[in-house]
Amino acid sequence: WGGCRPGIDCPWYPDKNGKAHCTSSANFAGIYNLHETAEVCCKEHFSAGSVSGCALKSIADVEAAEADVQEKLARPRYYWPDLYGKNNCVFDSGYDEWMEGSQKDWYLFDNDAGCCGMWYPARDDCPEVASPTTPLQVDYKPDASQQFYYPHLSESNCRFGRNYPMWMMLSPKHYLYTTPEQCCEIWYPAAGSDCPMAEDDGVQEGHYWVVDEAFYPNFKGGGCAQGDSYPEWMADPMNRDTHLFQNGKECCDMWFPDETAECQSKIVTVIDGKQIGGPDVTGTWYPSLNGFFQCIDGTPPSWMTASEGYSDAYVFDSHAECCKAHWCEPQRNMFPAGSV
């Protein structure tokens, strides 16, 4: 997702400030249940209202944010101390908003002598204006193929490309550089002429494949499932490494190590809360009602199918749906006695 364009190829997710619409940007680290379009996001999270109205507000919100960024990029240029990036004075309009107003005399200068004399009097190379700083608004770069030099953490070297991890965009001045010298000197000075490496090989680190679907332990039927219906808490940064997986084997090995082969053979697909694939996607499942809190595959008692109302309440197409409605043992064990 590095370098994606908001509203075009960046994912959509519920507004971070609690507004009743969705938004789109590249700053979505730690956010779960991402969606490909504003319509899908609104349908999933704001279906109680007008989905089309939500989508229009979502698109308008992104357009307003981009306009705000463009306005900031058009601000007057000053010499200012890039405290967390180049650690030197620079000359552009990428300064932080808090540097304006009452703080302006301390941070924004009309000439390099004022900035260097205040902040870096011991540096012989102040100011550093050989290359532009990376703007905080890198989310809204108009060119989706914008490339930067960035630290490839698993290779312990700098690489050049646009496939940097999405979280690096949260602090671009710490991770995204316009020249190889900047990246290599800050991150890997001991690498010498071996830094940077060749062009980006397309490999990202971490769970950047988690968008709408993932493999996860299915507490609504047992085993593992694939789809977009995992509980939101599973996607929390503190839980996702142990609950969301790239493939079924990883999920089964983690949660059902003694039965991993059987688990892998019985993975179901659940989209929007409804099972659409898997070994028991078809059939007739009903609650045992024998005190053991189980669902059974077979022919239900005649009274369960005597009327449409009874059938809807007791007869299901899958084991997962039946257990969700009648609280099989896995669901009951999720809540200790006396906790509810």
N, C-alpha and C positions, 0 to 999 in steps of 0.2 A: 504493500500500500504506500510505500514511500513515494512522495512526489505526486500523489493523486490529486485530482481537481475536485473541490467541494461541489456537490450538486451534479457532478458528471460521472466520475468513476470512483469517488470516495464513498464509503458506506454511509447509511443513514441510521440514526439512533435517537431515542427520546431526548428532548432538550435537557441539558444538564441543570438548568435553573428551574425545572419543574413546570415549564409552560406546556400547554396542551397541544404540542405539535412536535415534529421531529426536526433534526438538523443534520448537517453533513459537513465533515471536515476530516483532516488527517490526524487530528489530535484525539484519538479515541482509545488510547492505551487504558486498559483496565475496564473498558466498557463491554458488556456482554450483549448477546442477541442483536448483532448488527444485521442490517438489511440492505438489499441491493437498490431499492427504490423508496421514495417517500411514501408512495401508496401502500406498499407492503408494511412499512414501519407503522404507518397510521392505523392500518387495519389490525395489526397485532396489539398495539398499545392504546389506541384511542378509538376503538370501535363503538364505544357508547355514544359518540357524537357523530358528526358528519365526516366520513373518511375523506371525501373529496375536498371539503373545507379545510380539514387538517393538512392535506397535501399541499394545498395552495398557500397556507400559512407557512408551511415548512420551507417551500421553495422561496417565498418572499423573505424569510428569515435569513437564508443563505445569501441571497442577493444583497440584502442590507448589510450583512457582515462583510461581504467582499467589497462593497462600496466604502464601508468604513475603513477597511484596510488600505484601499487605494488612496483615500483621503490622507491617511497617516503617511503613506509613502510619498505623498506630495508635499509634506511639511518642509519648512526651511531646513537647510543643512547646516550643521554646526560641527565644531571639533568637540568631542566628548570622550570620557574615559570608558573604554569597553572593558568593564571590570571582570566579566566572566567569560570573555572570549579571547581576544588577542592580548589582553592585559596591557593595553597601550592606548594612546589617543588615536581616534579615527575621525574621518570626516564624511558624514552622510546624515540621513534622516532616520536612522534606525534606532535612535535612543529610546529609552523607556519613558513612559508617560510621567512617572513620578519625578523624573529629572526636570520637568517643566515647572511652571508656577513659582512658588516660593523658593524652590531649590535650584532654579535656573542659574543663578550666579555661581553656584558651586560646580555645576556639571556641564553647562552648555557655553561654548566660547566661540567668539568670532574669529579667532586666530589660533594657530598652533602653539604659540608661545604661552598663551594664557592657560591652555589645557595641560601642556607638558610641564610648565612651571608649577602648577598646582598639584598634579597627580603623579608625574613620573620624572622628577628633576634629575634622577640618577641615570636615566636611559639615554644613550647616545643615538638610538634609532627612533626617537619619538619626534613626530607622529608616524604611525604605520599606515600609509595610504596606497601601498603598492597594489592591493587587491581589495575589493569591496567586502564589507562585513556581510554575514548571512543574516538577512532580515528575520525578525521574529515572525513575520507574516509569511513564512515559507509555505504555509498551507495553501496560500492563494496564488502561488506562482502560476502564471497563465499557461506555461509550457509543461505538460505532464511528463515530458521526458527530461526535465531538469536533473542534472547529475551533480553530485558532490563527492569529495573525498571524505571518507568516514572510517572510523576504527572498526575493523572486522574482528570482533572480540574472540571468536573461536580460532582464528588464524593468527592472532597477535600481530596484525599488520594493517596498514591502511589500504583501502580499495577505492576505486572510482566507479560510480554508477548511481542508479536511482533505486536500487533494491535494498536500501538500508532499512533496518527495523523501524516500525512506526513510532515507537516510543522515543526515538532519537529526535523526532520532530517537536517533542515537548520542550526540549532545550537545544535548539539547533546550533547555538553558538558554542555549545560544549562538544558537539559531535559532527557537525556538517561544515566542511571547509571548501573554499574555492580553489585552493592550491594544495599540491601534495606536501610542500614544505610545512604548511601550517599543521596539517594532521600528523605528519611524522614527527615533527619536533615536539609536539605536545604529548602524543600518545606513545610513540615508539622511537625515542631518540637513539637508543642503542642499536637499532636495526641498520643504521647507516644507509648505504646505497641499496640495500635490499628492500627498502620502503620507498614507494608503495608497491603493492603487488600488481598483478595484471588486472584487466578490467573486471568488473563485477561478474561473478559466475552465477548469479541468480539465486544464491542460497541465503535465506533469512534464518535468524535464530529465534527460537521461542514459538509460541502458539499463534502465529500470524495466519494460520489456515482456519482458525476458528471464526466463522462468520455466522451463518445461520445454523449450520449442522455440525454435529460432532458425535463421537461414540461416548456413551456415558453409562454408569450403573443404573439399571432400570428398577427403581424402587416401587414401580407400579405394576409389577408382574414378575420380577426376578430376572437374573441374567443381565446382559448389556443390551442397550438399544442404540440405534442411530437416528439422528434427526434433530429437530429444533425445539423439542419439548422438554428439555432438561430444566430443573428448577433454577431460578436466577442465581441462587446462592452458590451453585456449582461453578459459575463463571467468575465469581469473585477472585481477584488475584491471589488470595490466600488459599483458595480451594481448587482452582482449575487444573493445576498440575497433577492432582490426584483424582480428579473427577471427569475431566474432558480429555479425550484421546483422539489421535489422528486415525487410528484403525481399531478394529474389533479385538485383535490379539492383545494390544496393550491394555485395553479395558478389562478383558477377561483375566489376563495374567495378574493384574493388580487386585481385582475384587473377587475373583473365583479361581485362585491358583490351583486348587485341588480338582477342579472340574473345568479347566480352561478349554479343553477340546469340545466338550459338550456345550459349554457356554458359547463358543464361536459358531457352533452349528445352529444355534437357536436365536441368533441376534435378530431382533425385530426392527422395523423402520417405523418411526412415529413422527408425523408431520402435523403441526397445528393441533396437537393433542389427540390425533386419531391414528391408529395403527393402519398402515397401508401396505406393509410387506413383512415377510418373516414366515417361519414354519407354521405358525398357528393363525395366520391372517384370516383364514376361512374356517368355518366350523360352527359348532353350537356350544357355547360355554354358559354355565349357570352356577349359582352359589350352592354349595352342598347343604347349607343350613343344618349341619349336624354338630355344630359346636366347635368345629375345628377351623373355621374361617378359611375355607378353601373354595376354589372354583373348579368345576369338573367339565370335561369335554365329553359330550355324548347326547343322549336324548333326555331332555328335562321333563319333569312331571307335567302331566297334562294341564294342571291348573295354571302353570306358568305361561302357557301359550293360549289359554282360554279366551283372553281378550287382549287388545292392543296395549292397554295400559299395563297389564301384568307383564306382557312380553317385553315392553320397553324397559321395565324395571328389573327383570330377572334374566333375560336371555340376551347374550352378546355374541358378536362375531369373533372375538379374540379373548384369550386368557387375561391380557393386560387390561382390557376394558372392563371385564367382569370384576377383577380384583380392585380396580380403581373405585368401582361403585360399591363393592361389598367388603372392602377392607380385609384383604387376605393377610396372612401372618406377616409378610415383609412390611406392609404398611402399618400394621398395629405395633410392630416392634420399633418403629421410628420414634414413638413417643412413650417414654417411661411411665409407669403407673403413677398416677397422681399429678402428672405434668400438664394435663388438659382438663 
